[in-house]
């Protein structure tokens, strides 16, 4: 009951922290999509390149988030941005690369070869084939990669509070430092709810953007 009372008394602050969290994750995901999708498309041209890129992206995922934040601090301190929003966004962009690149690559590679041959037979260029044939078919799988990246980044962004990035992780860090379970539970619940809402929202977006002929679920 103490936790719910704390939530009720601090709704404006929780909302503010939630907006900070959404802004942090939103910016990082937009950048990750703008970089990860083109990389995923590019590596479909070479299996050797794909193996190397996916290996590096997977290796980066093994780096603990707090360690990655720590590595960015001395680098960005040279431009006066060692803590705060910028290092948090850079770290989140890095973590979001693997699911987006991997799903983009897998989706493009799994397009029926006969469809590519038909597009070539119609005289389509590589970009035309990509835009009108491959990407529309691959879109549901790419969005699934974005879903995974968003949920991952919502969790990782909670740790970014330790480098001054704000967000819902503030409640968790203060709950730990002040031995206050109310704040700890508030932060944990808020992060979980945000991840669930984001996941279902992107699931609905995937269903909306998927061509009716490719939908397997109602």
VOBA-1610 file (N, C-alpha, C; in pm, whole numbers, padded with zeros to 5 digits, always signed):
BEGIN
Unk+00083-00120+00000Unk+00000+00000+00000Unk+00086+00125+00000Unk+00204+00119+00065Unk+00292+00235+00069Unk+00340+00274-00069Unk+00363+00174-00153Unk+00409+00201-00289Unk+00302+00272-00370Unk+00178+00223-00360Unk+00068+00286-00435Unk+00041+00427-00385Unk+00057+00447-00255Unk+00040+00582-00200Unk+00150+00674-00253Unk+00272+00623-00260Unk+00383+00701-00313Unk+00357+00737-00459Unk+00308+00640-00536Unk+00277+00666-00677Unk+00171+00774-00690Unk+00066+00763-00609Unk-00042+00861-00614Unk+00004+01002-00579Unk+00096+01010-00485Unk+00144+01141-00441Unk+00248+01201-00536Unk+00304+01120-00625Unk+00412+01168-00712Unk+00382+01149-00861Unk+00255+01147-00896Unk+00216+01127-01035Unk+00278+01230-01130Unk+00279+01360-01095Unk+00341+01456-01187Unk+00489+01428-01213Unk+00562+01391-01106Unk+00704+01360-01121Unk+00723+01232-01203Unk+00638+01132-01178Unk+00647+01007-01254Unk+00622+01034-01402Unk+00525+01119-01431Unk+00495+01154-01570Unk+00613+01226-01636Unk+00675+01315-01561Unk+00792+01387-01613Unk+00906+01291-01643Unk+00932+01201-01551Unk+01039+01102-01573Unk+01004+01008-01688Unk+00877+00976-01702Unk+00835+00890-01813Unk+00860+00957-01947Unk+00829+01086-01956Unk+00854+01161-02080Unk+01003+01167-02110Unk+01085+01185-02006Unk+01231+01183-02026Unk+01275+01047-02080Unk+01218+00942-02026Unk+01253+00806-02067Unk+01212+00783-02213Unk+01090+00824-02246Unk+01040+00806-02383Unk+01125+00885-02482Unk+01162+01008-02445Unk+01244+01092-02533Unk+01381+01027-02557Unk+01440+00977-02452Unk+01571+00913-02460Unk+01566+00790-02550Unk+01467+00705-02527Unk+01454+00583-02606Unk+01411+00615-02749Unk+01318+00710-02764Unk+01267+00745-02896Unk+01375+00797-02988Unk+01458+00889-02939Unk+01566+00944-03021Unk+01665+00835-03060Unk+01700+00751-02965Unk+01798+00645-02994Unk+01744+00545-03095Unk+01616+00513-03086Unk+01557+00415-03179Unk+01548+00472-03320Unk+01511+00599-03331Unk+01504+00662-03464Unk+01642+00659-03531Unk+01745+00694-03455Unk+01882+00691-03509Unk+01922+00548-03543Unk+01886+00454-03456Unk+01922+00314-03479Unk+01853+00259-03604Unk+01729+00299-03628Unk+01659+00255-03749Unk+01727+00314-03873Unk+01762+00442-03865Unk+01825+00510-03980Unk+01963+00453-04013Unk+02027+00391-03916Unk+02157+00329-03941Unk+02147+00177-03959Unk+02068+00112-03874Unk+02061-00033-03875Unk+01994-00092-03998Unk+01885-00031-04044Unk+01816-00085-04162Unk+01903-00076-04287Unk+01966+00040-04316Unk+02056+00043-04433Unk+02172-00057-04422Unk+02228-00072-04300Unk+02336-00170-04283Unk+02284-00311-04310Unk+02165-00342-04259Unk+02106-00473-04282Unk+02082-00501-04429Unk+02041-00399-04503Unk+02021-00413-04647Unk+02155-00430-04718Unk+02253-00349-04677Unk+02386-00353-04741Unk+02451-00490-04729Unk+02443-00552-04613Unk+02514-00678-04592Unk+02447-00796-04662Unk+02328-00775-04718Unk+02268-00883-04796Unk+02344-00905-04927Unk+02431-00810-04961Unk+02507-00822-05086Unk+02630-00910-05071Unk+02667-00939-04944Unk+02788-01019-04921Unk+02772-01101-04794Unk+02778-01234-04807Unk+02764-01321-04690Unk+02880-01302-04594Unk+03001-01284-04648Unk+03118-01265-04561Unk+03105-01137-04480Unk+03062-01030-04547Unk+03042-00903-04477Unk+02933-00917-04371Unk+02825-00988-04406Unk+02715-01007-04311Unk+02763-01079-04186Unk+02844-01183-04204Unk+02894-01258-04088Unk+02977-01168-03997Unk+03061-01084-04057Unk+03147-00997-03977Unk+03066-00892-03902Unk+02973-00829-03972Unk+02893-00723-03911Unk+02807-00779-03797Unk+02742-00891-03821Unk+02657-00951-03718Unk+02739-01000-03599Unk+02861-01046-03626Unk+02948-01090-03516Unk+02987-00971-03428Unk+03024-00859-03491Unk+03062-00740-03415Unk+02943-00687-03335Unk+02826-00683-03399Unk+02707-00633-03329Unk+02671-00722-03211Unk+02686-00853-03228Unk+02658-00946-03119Unk+02761-00931-03007Unk+02887-00908-03043Unk+02992-00890-02943Unk+02967-00766-02859Unk+02921-00659-02924Unk+02892-00535-02852Unk+02782-00557-02749Unk+02685-00643-02783Unk+02574-00670-02692Unk+02620-00736-02562Unk+02739-00798-02564Unk+02788-00864-02444Unk+02851-00766-02346Unk+02874-00643-02389Unk+02935-00543-02300Unk+02829-00495-02200Unk+02854-00505-02071Unk+02757-00454-01972Unk+02729-00306-01996Unk+02603-00267-01984Unk+02564-00130-02015Unk+02638-00028-01930Unk+02656-00057-01802Unk+02722+00038-01715Unk+02869+00055-01756Unk+02929-00053-01809Unk+03067-00045-01857Unk+03075+00039-01984Unk+02976+00024-02073Unk+02975+00102-02196Unk+02957+00250-02164Unk+02869+00280-02070Unk+02854+00421-02027Unk+02987+00474-01975Unk+03056+00390-01897Unk+03184+00431-01843Unk+03288+00456-01950Unk+03287+00377-02055Unk+03382+00395-02165Unk+03355+00524-02243Unk+03228+00563-02250Unk+03192+00683-02325Unk+03224+00811-02250Unk+03227+00804-02118Unk+03248+00925-02039Unk+03379+00996-02073Unk+03497+00929-02070Unk+03621+01001-02100Unk+03628+01049-02246Unk+03566+00973-02336Unk+03569+01013-02478Unk+03488+01141-02499Unk+03366+01143-02446Unk+03277+01257-02468Unk+03309+01374-02375Unk+03387+01348-02270Unk+03426+01458-02181Unk+03511+01561-02254Unk+03577+01517-02362Unk+03660+01609-02439Unk+03580+01718-02508Unk+03450+01692-02527Unk+03363+01794-02586Unk+03260+01844-02483Unk+03287+01814-02357Unk+03200+01862-02250Unk+03069+01788-02237Unk+03061+01664-02290Unk+02936+01586-02286Unk+02959+01449-02224Unk+03044+01443-02122Unk+03079+01315-02064Unk+02964+01245-01993Unk+02871+01321-01939Unk+02755+01263-01873Unk+02630+01329-01928Unk+02516+01264-01904Unk+02391+01323-01947Unk+02330+01254-02069Unk+02262+01333-02149Unk+02179+01281-02258Unk+02261+01216-02370Unk+02367+01281-02415Unk+02441+01235-02533Unk+02502+01097-02515Unk+02580+01070-02409Unk+02636+00935-02396Unk+02529+00828-02381Unk+02418+00864-02317Unk+02309+00768-02303Unk+02251+00732-02439Unk+02228+00831-02524Unk+02173+00807-02657Unk+02269+00723-02740Unk+02398+00757-02737Unk+02497+00681-02815Unk+02499+00535-02771Unk+02497+00511-02642Unk+02498+00373-02592Unk+02372+00298-02635Unk+02258+00363-02627Unk+02133+00299-02665Unk+02128+00270-02815Unk+02182+00360-02895Unk+02189+00336-03039Unk+02274+00213-03068Unk+02386+00202-02998Unk+02474+00086-03017Unk+02404-00044-02980Unk+02333-00043-02867Unk+02264-00165-02823Unk+02148-00202-02916Unk+02089-00104-02982Unk+01972-00131-03068Unk+02012-00185-03205Unk+02142-00179-03238Unk+02184-00217-03372Unk+02160-00365-03403Unk+02196-00455-03313Unk+02191-00598-03344Unk+02050-00644-03384Unk+01946-00622-03303Unk+01815-00673-03345Unk+01765-00612-03475Unk+01796-00485-03499Unk+01748-00420-03621Unk+01825-00470-03742Unk+01958-00474-03732Unk+02039-00523-03844Unk+02007-00670-03874Unk+02003-00751-03771Unk+01980-00895-03790Unk+01844-00922-03853Unk+01740-00856-03803Unk+01607-00880-03859Unk+01593-00827-04000Unk+01657-00713-04028Unk+01653-00660-04164Unk+01722-00755-04260Unk+01840-00800-04222Unk+01916-00893-04305Unk+01838-01023-04329Unk+01785-01080-04221Unk+01711-01206-04231Unk+01587-01190-04317Unk+01515-01079-04298Unk+01391-01058-04373Unk+01417-01044-04522Unk+01519-00967-04558Unk+01550-00948-04699Unk+01598-01079-04763Unk+01681-01152-04689Unk+01735-01277-04744Unk+01627-01384-04761Unk+01520-01376-04683Unk+01414-01477-04689Unk+01304-01445-04789Unk+01317-01334-04860Unk+01220-01303-04965Unk+01230-01411-05073Unk+01117-01458-05120Unk+01112-01564-05222Unk+01195-01524-05345Unk+01296-01604-05380Unk+01379-01571-05496Unk+01299-01554-05626Unk+01187-01625-05637Unk+01108-01612-05760Unk+01050-01473-05774Unk+01024-01407-05661Unk+00974-01269-05667Unk+01083-01175-05716Unk+01206-01200-05673Unk+01317-01119-05722Unk+01335-01139-05873Unk+01327-01264-05915Unk+01344-01293-06057Unk+01234-01225-06139Unk+01111-01227-06087Unk+01002-01161-06158Unk+01026-01011-06167Unk+01077-00951-06058Unk+01105-00807-06058Unk+01215-00774-06157Unk+01318-00858-06162Unk+01426-00838-06258Unk+01373-00850-06400Unk+01286-00949-06420Unk+01228-00968-06551Unk+01143-00850-06596Unk+01089-00776-06500Unk+01009-00657-06533Unk+01098-00535-06559Unk+01229-00554-06541Unk+01321-00444-06568Unk+01347-00353-06449Unk+01314-00397-06329Unk+01335-00315-06211Unk+01483-00307-06177Unk+01526-00190-06132Unk+01662-00175-06081Unk+01668-00231-05938Unk+01789-00237-05882Unk+01804-00287-05745Unk+01720-00205-05647Unk+01727-00072-05658Unk+01652+00014-05565Unk+01502+00000-05586Unk+01457-00013-05710Unk+01315-00031-05736Unk+01266-00165-05680Unk+01347-00268-05698Unk+01312-00400-05645Unk+01306-00396-05492Unk+01401-00326-05435Unk+01406-00314-05289Unk+01284-00241-05237Unk+01249-00132-05302Unk+01139-00047-05254Unk+01002-00111-05276Unk+00981-00171-05391Unk+00847-00217-05428Unk+00822-00365-05400Unk+00927-00442-05382Unk+00909-00587-05363Unk+00963-00633-05228Unk+01091-00612-05205Unk+01156-00674-05090Unk+01118-00610-04957Unk+01125-00476-04950Unk+01095-00410-04822Unk+00950-00429-04778Unk+00850-00418-04868Unk+00713-00443-04822Unk+00694-00583-04764Unk+00762-00682-04822Unk+00750-00819-04771Unk+00828-00835-04640Unk+00942-00768-04633Unk+01029-00782-04515Unk+00984-00697-04397Unk+00895-00602-04421Unk+00858-00504-04318Unk+00814-00565-04185Unk+00727-00667-04183Unk+00686-00723-04053Unk+00803-00773-03969Unk+00898-00839-04033Unk+01014-00891-03959Unk+01103-00777-03913Unk+01118-00674-03995Unk+01198-00557-03955Unk+01136-00490-03834Unk+01004-00475-03835Unk+00936-00412-03722Unk+00951-00497-03596Unk+00953-00629-03611Unk+00979-00714-03494Unk+01117-00686-03436Unk+01215-00660-03522Unk+01348-00622-03474Unk+01344-00490-03400Unk+01266-00396-03451Unk+01252-00268-03383Unk+01184-00287-03248Unk+01084-00374-03243Unk+01016-00404-03115Unk+01116-00455-03012Unk+01199-00549-03054Unk+01300-00603-02962Unk+01396-00494-02915Unk+01436-00407-03009Unk+01529-00300-02975Unk+01465-00201-02878Unk+01339-00169-02898Unk+01270-00074-02810Unk+01259-00128-02669Unk+01215-00252-02655Unk+01202-00312-02522Unk+01338-00319-02453Unk+01441-00357-02528Unk+01576-00361-02473Unk+01621-00223-02426Unk+01598-00122-02508Unk+01644+00012-02475Unk+01567+00073-02358Unk+01442+00038-02344Unk+01365+00087-02229Unk+01429+00036-02100Unk+01473-00090-02103Unk+01538-00147-01985Unk+01675-00085-01962Unk+01755-00073-02068Unk+01890-00020-02054Unk+01887+00128-02015Unk+01789+00201-02065Unk+01778+00345-02034Unk+01758+00369-01886Unk+01704+00270-01815Unk+01686+00285-01671Unk+01821+00295-01601Unk+01924+00233-01659Unk+02058+00238-01600Unk+02127+00370-01633Unk+02080+00436-01740Unk+02143+00561-01783Unk+02128+00673-01682Unk+02042+00654-01584Unk+02027+00756-01480Unk+02157+00774-01401Unk+02243+00670-01400Unk+02368+00678-01325Unk+02471+00769-01392Unk+02443+00809-01518Unk+02530+00908-01581Unk+02453+01038-01606Unk+02347+01057-01528Unk+02276+01184-01532Unk+02180+01202-01647Unk+02130+01091-01705Unk+02039+01101-01820Unk+01893+01114-01778Unk+01862+01100-01650Unk+01724+01111-01604Unk+01644+00987-01636Unk+01513+01005-01653Unk+01426+00894-01685Unk+01377+00821-01561Unk+01307+00712-01585Unk+01245+00637-01476Unk+01347+00565-01389Unk+01468+00548-01439Unk+01571+00485-01357Unk+01607+00567-01235Unk+01569+00695-01236Unk+01595+00780-01120Unk+01530+00723-00994Unk+01408+00674-01008Unk+01339+00615-00893Unk+01412+00490-00844Unk+01461+00411-00937Unk+01530+00287-00899Unk+01661+00319-00827Unk+01739+00413-00883Unk+01868+00446-00820Unk+01848+00508-00683Unk+01748+00595-00669Unk+01722+00657-00539Unk+01666+00554-00440Unk+01586+00462-00491Unk+01533+00358-00403Unk+01644+00271-00347Unk+01745+00245-00430Unk+01859+00164-00383Unk+01945+00243-00285Unk+01979+00368-00322Unk+02068+00448-00238Unk+02004+00488-00106Unk+01871+00507-00106Unk+01801+00549+00015Unk+01733+00433+00086Unk+01754+00312+00035Unk+01689+00191+00089Unk+01539+00214+00104Unk+01480+00264-00005Unk+01338+00297-00007Unk+01269+00206-00109Unk+01204+00099-00064Unk+01139+00007-00157Unk+01026+00071-00238Unk+00967+00179-00185Unk+00858+00245-00258Unk+00909+00303-00390Unk+01021+00373-00384Unk+01077+00431-00505Unk+01129+00322-00598Unk+01190+00220-00541Unk+01243+00110-00621Unk+01132+00040-00699Unk+01022+00009-00630Unk+00910-00057-00695Unk+00840+00035-00795Unk+00833+00164-00762Unk+00771+00259-00855Unk+00846+00263-00987Unk+00978+00271-00978Unk+01059+00273-01100Unk+01047+00144-01178Unk+01052+00030-01107Unk+01044-00100-01174Unk+00909-00120-01242Unk+00803-00083-01173Unk+00669-00096-01231Unk+00652-00005-01352Unk+00699+00120-01339Unk+00684+00215-01448Unk+00760+00171-01573Unk+00882+00121-01554Unk+00962+00073-01667Unk+00894-00047-01733Unk+00842-00138-01652Unk+00774-00257-01706Unk+00649-00220-01785Unk+00570-00129-01728Unk+00447-00086-01796Unk+00480-00016-01928Unk+00583+00069-01925Unk+00623+00139-02048Unk+00668+00040-02155Unk+00743-00062-02115Unk+00790-00163-02211Unk+00673-00241-02270Unk+00576-00276-02187Unk+00459-00350-02235Unk+00376-00266-02332Unk+00354-00140-02295Unk+00276-00050-02382Unk+00346-00031-02516Unk+00478-00009-02512Unk+00554+00010-02635Unk+00550-00114-02723Unk+00562-00231-02661Unk+00563-00356-02736Unk+00429-00378-02807Unk+00320-00359-02735Unk+00188-00380-02795Unk+00156-00273-02899Unk+00206-00152-02878Unk+00184-00045-02976Unk+00255-00077-03107Unk+00379-00127-03097Unk+00453-00164-03218Unk+00395-00289-03284Unk+00337-00378-03205Unk+00270-00495-03261Unk+00149-00450-03344Unk+00074-00354-03290Unk-00041-00301-03364Unk+00005-00230-03491Unk+00117-00157-03482Unk+00172-00088-03599Unk+00215-00190-03705Unk+00276-00300-03661Unk+00318-00403-03756Unk+00199-00461-03830Unk+00092-00489-03758Unk-00027-00544-03822Unk-00088-00444-03919Unk-00084-00317-03883Unk-00142-00213-03970Unk-00061-00197-04098Unk+00072-00204-04088Unk+00158-00181-04203Unk+00180-00305-04289Unk+00146-00422-04235Unk+00164-00544-04312Unk+00060-00555-04421Unk+00104-00590-04539Unk+00012-00609-04651Unk-00092-00715-04617Unk-00220-00692-04648Unk-00326-00789-04613Unk-00295-00930-04661Unk-00227-00944-04775Unk-00196-01075-04827Unk-00091-01149-04747Unk-00018-01076-04660Unk+00088-01139-04580Unk+00047-01163-04437Unk-00073-01119-04399Unk-00116-01134-04261Unk-00158-01278-04235Unk-00102-01331-04126Unk-00138-01468-04087Unk-00224-01470-03962Unk-00229-01354-03892Unk-00308-01344-03769Unk-00417-01240-03790Unk-00531-01256-03725Unk-00638-01158-03739Unk-00600-01026-03677
//
